[in-house]
Amino acid sequence: MGDDYNKVINDLIIEHNMNELGEYGEKFIKEHKDEFVSIDDL
């Protein structure tokens, strides 16, 4: 309550971008899982 339309829209865009980044990160990790090194192996 009390937020103007610009703030609401901006907040929705930020939330959307964060969700997209999370999905991209999960996809990247799944596709490149064999390229990562365990910290225990270092």
C-alpha positions, 0 to 999 in steps of 0.5 A: 500500500502506498507505492506508486505504479512505477515502484510496483512495476520496478519491483515486479521486473526485479523479481522476474529478473531474479527468477530468470537468473536462478533458472539460468543458474540451475540450468547451467549447473545441470549442463556443466556439472562434470566441469565443476571440481569438488572443494574436497578435491582441492 
